[in-house]
Amino acid sequence: MAIEFVLKYEGFEVLFAEDGEEALQVARASSPDCILLDQVMPKMDGKEVLGALKSHQSTSAIPVLVLSGVADEDQAAWDGADFVGKPFSPDDLIERIRTIVADR
C-alpha cells in the first residue's frame, strides 16, 4: 500500500491485483505501461505470472519490475524482467519506473 501511495503521489495511475491470476487479468484488460510484480503472491507466484505475461502476445512487451525481499535471489531466473531487491528507496523505484516507461 505504501508503494501505491507513492506512485499515486507522483502522478502514476495505479491498478492493483490481489493475486497472480488477477494480475494477469488486469494486465491483459488494461495493457499498462509497466508492471510491478511481487515474488510471493497467492494463486500464482511472481515467476509464474512473469512467464504467462511473456508468453502472451498482448502482454509480452510490457516492462516488468520484480520486487523481491529474497537477498540471494538469482536475477537470471527472472528473464525478461528487471529485478528490484527489497528494501529499496521510493525515489529509486520512481526513477526506474520513469526510465522504463520512457524507453518503451
CORKAVEN-V783116 format. One record per helix or strand. SS is the DSSP state (H for helix, E for strand). FROM is the first residue (numbers start at 1). LEN is the number of residues. Records with the same first field share a line. If there is no record, write none. Layout:
SS=FROM-LEN / FROM-LEN
This chain:
H=2-8 / 20-11 / 46-10 / 75-4 / 90-14
E=34-5 / 63-6 / 82-4
